[in-house]
Amino acid sequence: MEEDATALYELRKWMNAADLDALRARLRAWESRRSPDGSEQWLNWLVLDEEPAGWVQATIRDDVVLVAYAVLPARRGEGVATEAVETVTSWLHDHHPVVEAHIAGDNVASQAVARRAGFVRTDRTHAGEAVWEHTA
């Protein structure tokens, strides 16, 4: 994954990476696939075709499986987030019957991605964000 760091330099803002070395460090940390305390499994996928598009991540805990996603501004509106979220969610359903996404109320674009990917908004919230569910 580190080889992709140069191509994904635009993503550094969303990954809190000040420069290319910080981005490489972040990508290396992803490769561990575990949270620092070991309580969560962290899975990350870079979304690429001819150009970087964004990323999708899954956080697997004992009690919940979460997906999150981000798309570079230049690639928004192309359907890449929906396709990536659908693919990752389908793969997660091989072992997890329910997948959640926590989405801010004002993030209309992310809500649209979740809806197109088959997620349904619940009446629950977590940390101020609406909980969306996708069931197998």
Rosetta silent file (secondary structure, phi, psi, omega in degrees, C-alpha in Angstrom):
SEQUENCE: MEEDATALYELRKWMNAADLDALRARLRAWESRRSPDGSEQWLNWLVLDEEPAGWVQATIRDDVVLVAYAVLPARRGEGVATEAVETVTSWLHDHHPVVEAHIAGDNVASQAVARRAGFVRTDRTHAGEAVWEHTA
SCORE:     score description
SCORE:     0.000 S_00000001
   1 L     0.000  -31.694 -178.405    0.000    0.000    0.000 S_00000001
   2 H   -58.847  -29.850  179.969    2.879    2.382    0.675 S_00000001
   3 H   -61.582  -25.455 -178.734    3.656    2.414   -3.054 S_00000001
   4 H   -80.538   -6.792 -172.732    0.338    4.232   -3.587 S_00000001
   5 L   -58.006  -41.427 -179.109    1.295    7.122   -1.286 S_00000001
   6 L   -63.803  -45.508 -179.720    2.578    9.367   -4.064 S_00000001
   7 L   -65.690  -26.255 -175.902   -0.558    8.899   -6.166 S_00000001
   8 L  -101.426   18.674 -177.085   -2.770    9.520   -3.138 S_00000001
   9 H   -55.181  -32.623  178.240   -1.095   12.683   -1.927 S_00000001
  10 H   -60.832  -28.112 -178.231   -4.387   14.565   -2.407 S_00000001
  11 H   -74.943   -7.435 -173.222   -5.969   12.409    0.286 S_00000001
  12 H   -57.761  -33.045 -179.953   -3.567   13.664    2.935 S_00000001
  13 H   -59.962  -46.878 -178.902   -6.040   16.312    4.137 S_00000001
  14 L   -74.147  -20.974 -179.584   -8.669   13.706    5.066 S_00000001
  15 L   -98.224   10.432  179.105   -6.050   11.416    6.540 S_00000001
  16 L    54.191   41.634  179.403   -4.575   14.161    8.736 S_00000001
  17 L  -109.616  118.868 -176.497   -1.215   13.799    7.019 S_00000001
  18 L   -69.863  -29.427 -177.005    0.830   16.991    6.851 S_00000001
  19 L  -154.236 -177.375 -176.526    3.126   15.718    4.109 S_00000001
  20 H   -62.409  -38.647  178.454    4.031   12.670    2.053 S_00000001
  21 H   -63.566  -39.953  178.360    6.048   11.069    4.870 S_00000001
  22 H   -66.601  -37.654  176.798    3.082   11.413    7.228 S_00000001
  23 H   -64.784  -43.402  177.215    0.802    9.884    4.594 S_00000001
  24 H   -59.971  -41.168  178.621    3.191    6.954    4.170 S_00000001
  25 H   -62.655  -40.870  179.239    3.190    6.475    7.966 S_00000001
  26 H   -63.381  -44.142  178.930   -0.604    6.483    7.988 S_00000001
  27 H   -64.277  -38.362  176.589   -0.748    3.887    5.217 S_00000001
  28 H   -62.997  -39.286  178.905    1.793    1.705    7.069 S_00000001
  29 H   -63.355  -36.522  177.038   -0.396    1.900   10.189 S_00000001
  30 H   -58.986  -35.349 -175.471   -3.356    0.695    8.124 S_00000001
  31 L   -64.653  -18.540  177.179   -1.408   -2.413    7.237 S_00000001
  32 L   -69.281  -27.654  179.275   -1.521   -3.565   10.868 S_00000001
  33 L    61.463   15.298  178.056   -5.307   -3.987   10.485 S_00000001
  34 E  -134.769  148.256  172.197   -5.737   -3.542   14.263 S_00000001
  35 L   -67.477  158.557 -178.716   -6.440   -0.596   16.519 S_00000001
  36 L   -54.955  -34.006  179.684   -3.506    0.309   18.786 S_00000001
  37 L   -88.932   -1.976  177.044   -5.208   -1.397   21.758 S_00000001
  38 L    79.913    2.256 -175.622   -6.154   -4.447   19.658 S_00000001
  39 L   -82.784  -15.683 -178.241   -9.883   -4.153   20.376 S_00000001
  40 L  -128.471  145.778  171.101  -10.899   -3.310   16.809 S_00000001
  41 E   -95.354  128.889 -179.646  -10.092   -4.707   13.424 S_00000001
  42 E  -112.788  119.058  178.380   -9.401   -1.904   10.935 S_00000001
  43 E  -118.822  131.767 -176.099   -9.773   -2.665    7.243 S_00000001
  44 E  -133.145  136.709  177.947   -9.044   -0.017    4.636 S_00000001
  45 E  -126.723  131.246  172.270   -9.398   -0.013    0.882 S_00000001
  46 E   -83.920  136.899  179.284   -8.102    2.617   -1.483 S_00000001
  47 E  -100.683  111.812 -176.093  -10.522    3.391   -4.294 S_00000001
  48 E  -135.369  145.590  162.105   -8.552    3.691   -7.509 S_00000001
  49 L  -131.083 -115.191  175.073   -9.108    3.377  -11.210 S_00000001
  50 L   -72.589  -24.633 -177.809   -6.915    5.409  -13.537 S_00000001
  51 L  -135.533  158.401  174.673   -6.691    8.041  -10.779 S_00000001
  52 E   -60.653  140.391  179.233   -7.142    8.094   -7.004 S_00000001
  53 E  -120.655  -35.667 -178.212  -10.799    8.432   -6.055 S_00000001
  54 E   163.272 -151.909  176.763  -10.968    7.944   -2.277 S_00000001
  55 E  -154.314  160.017  174.645  -11.119    5.215    0.310 S_00000001
  56 E  -128.047  140.753  177.346  -13.504    2.981    2.250 S_00000001
  57 E  -133.141  150.451  174.869  -12.833    1.664    5.709 S_00000001
  58 E  -124.782  134.017  174.275  -14.468   -0.893    7.953 S_00000001
  59 E  -113.283  120.183 -177.584  -14.123   -0.983   11.714 S_00000001
  60 E  -110.744  117.108  176.797  -15.024   -4.353   13.202 S_00000001
  61 L  -114.871  172.695  177.383  -15.771   -4.484   16.916 S_00000001
  62 L   -60.792  -34.693 -172.071  -17.312   -7.209   19.023 S_00000001
  63 L  -104.981  -10.207 -176.086  -20.675   -5.418   18.994 S_00000001
  64 L  -160.913  152.006  172.873  -20.809   -3.613   15.630 S_00000001
  65 E  -119.168  125.884 -176.264  -19.336   -3.387   12.146 S_00000001
  66 E  -117.950  145.192  169.237  -19.018    0.122   10.723 S_00000001
  67 E  -118.327  148.932  174.278  -18.201    1.465    7.273 S_00000001
  68 E  -142.892  160.422 -175.186  -16.972    4.940    6.442 S_00000001
  69 E  -157.722  156.573  176.021  -15.881    6.484    3.182 S_00000001
  70 E  -148.987  145.491 -179.989  -14.438    9.579    1.571 S_00000001
  71 E  -129.217  137.535  176.449  -14.096   10.678   -2.033 S_00000001
  72 L   -59.792  142.406 -178.504  -11.766   13.299   -3.459 S_00000001
  73 H   -50.988  -40.730 -177.584  -13.648   16.443   -4.517 S_00000001
  74 H   -67.555  -17.033 -176.193  -12.701   16.000   -8.180 S_00000001
  75 H  -106.132   -1.574 -179.021  -14.241   12.489   -8.203 S_00000001
  76 L   -66.702  146.726  178.358  -17.524   13.240   -6.434 S_00000001
  77 L    86.759    1.146 -178.993  -20.713   12.569   -8.336 S_00000001
  78 L   -95.601   -5.873 -178.356  -19.236    9.713  -10.390 S_00000001
  79 L    86.659    3.716 -176.823  -20.736    6.907   -8.293 S_00000001
  80 H   -66.937  -35.496  179.613  -17.355    5.661   -7.064 S_00000001
  81 H   -66.796  -46.117 -179.821  -18.367    5.902   -3.388 S_00000001
  82 H   -59.239  -47.289 -179.522  -21.609    3.977   -3.926 S_00000001
  83 H   -61.880  -43.887 -179.521  -19.850    1.224   -5.865 S_00000001
  84 H   -65.958  -43.398 -179.675  -17.070    0.932   -3.287 S_00000001
  85 H   -65.722  -41.402  176.755  -19.464    0.901   -0.318 S_00000001
  86 H   -59.362  -44.063 -177.653  -21.673   -1.721   -1.998 S_00000001
  87 H   -65.942  -47.654 -179.475  -18.656   -3.934   -2.665 S_00000001
  88 H   -65.597  -42.397 -179.498  -17.193   -3.654    0.842 S_00000001
  89 H   -62.939  -42.749  177.522  -20.601   -4.107    2.504 S_00000001
  90 H   -59.733  -43.997  178.944  -21.294   -7.239    0.457 S_00000001
  91 H   -63.873  -42.767  179.566  -17.921   -8.661    1.469 S_00000001
  92 H   -62.668  -33.723 -179.532  -18.532   -7.805    5.149 S_00000001
  93 L   -65.461  -13.583  174.996  -21.888   -9.610    5.034 S_00000001
  94 L   -59.937  -26.424 -177.966  -20.008  -12.876    4.511 S_00000001
  95 L  -130.507   -8.070 -175.202  -19.391  -12.808    8.279 S_00000001
  96 L  -135.635  115.576 -175.669  -21.539   -9.979    9.676 S_00000001
  97 L   -69.885  -23.235 -179.237  -25.325   -9.820    9.153 S_00000001
  98 E  -127.927  132.057  175.227  -25.573   -6.098    9.964 S_00000001
  99 E  -122.087  136.686 -178.847  -23.267   -3.307    8.831 S_00000001
 100 E  -115.270  156.745  168.487  -23.699    0.255   10.072 S_00000001
 101 E  -133.183  133.640  177.206  -22.683    3.706    8.889 S_00000001
 102 E  -104.149  119.366 -170.307  -22.787    6.713   11.218 S_00000001
 103 E  -130.330  131.396  178.393  -23.549    9.846    9.203 S_00000001
 104 L   -62.501  145.277 -178.055  -23.866   13.482   10.257 S_00000001
 105 L   -61.131  -28.161 -179.253  -27.283   15.019    9.702 S_00000001
 106 L   -94.274    3.155  179.983  -25.883   17.733    7.441 S_00000001
 107 L   -93.727   74.819 -175.678  -23.846   15.345    5.265 S_00000001
 108 H   -61.866  -39.331 -179.211  -26.449   14.988    2.530 S_00000001
 109 H   -63.432  -43.760  179.603  -23.988   13.539    0.004 S_00000001
 110 H   -66.559  -36.489  176.146  -22.910   10.748    2.375 S_00000001
 111 H   -62.618  -40.259  179.136  -26.552   10.008    3.172 S_00000001
 112 H   -65.227  -39.791  176.514  -27.255    9.683   -0.553 S_00000001
 113 H   -61.032  -48.803 -179.450  -24.354    7.250   -0.959 S_00000001
 114 H   -58.732  -45.215 -179.306  -25.634    5.150    1.950 S_00000001
 115 H   -61.922  -46.810  179.514  -29.176    5.130    0.549 S_00000001
 116 H   -64.520  -29.088  179.535  -27.998    4.120   -2.945 S_00000001
 117 L   -84.020    1.575  175.341  -25.839    1.374   -1.394 S_00000001
 118 L    96.294    8.769  176.144  -28.898   -0.086    0.346 S_00000001
 119 L   -79.545  150.738  178.706  -28.500    1.339    3.861 S_00000001
 120 E  -123.191  132.040  178.694  -31.595    2.419    5.781 S_00000001
 121 E   -71.379  132.758  177.666  -31.594    5.227    8.322 S_00000001
 122 E   -97.864 -179.901  175.461  -32.655    4.069   11.779 S_00000001
 123 E   -91.376    5.645  179.861  -34.080    6.161   14.621 S_00000001
 124 E   -91.090  157.150  172.602  -30.843    5.670   16.585 S_00000001
 125 E  -130.988  157.883  175.184  -27.916    8.047   16.888 S_00000001
 126 E  -141.481  121.721  179.965  -24.322    7.580   17.940 S_00000001
 127 L    52.398   38.599  177.101  -22.111   10.497   18.973 S_00000001
 128 L    82.809    0.910 -179.903  -24.593   12.893   17.379 S_00000001
 129 E  -110.603  148.045  177.151  -24.711   11.088   14.049 S_00000001
 130 E   -69.965  140.342  176.942  -27.594    9.117   12.560 S_00000001
 131 E   -93.954  123.223  175.359  -27.111    5.343   12.496 S_00000001
 132 E  -108.673  142.890 -178.353  -27.763    3.748    9.096 S_00000001
 133 E  -124.204  146.678  171.679  -28.025   -0.054    8.732 S_00000001
 134 E  -128.409  122.877 -179.426  -27.519   -2.528    5.940 S_00000001
 135 E  -110.941  146.805 -178.457  -28.709   -6.079    6.588 S_00000001
 136 L   -69.868    0.000    0.000  -27.731   -9.186    4.675 S_00000001
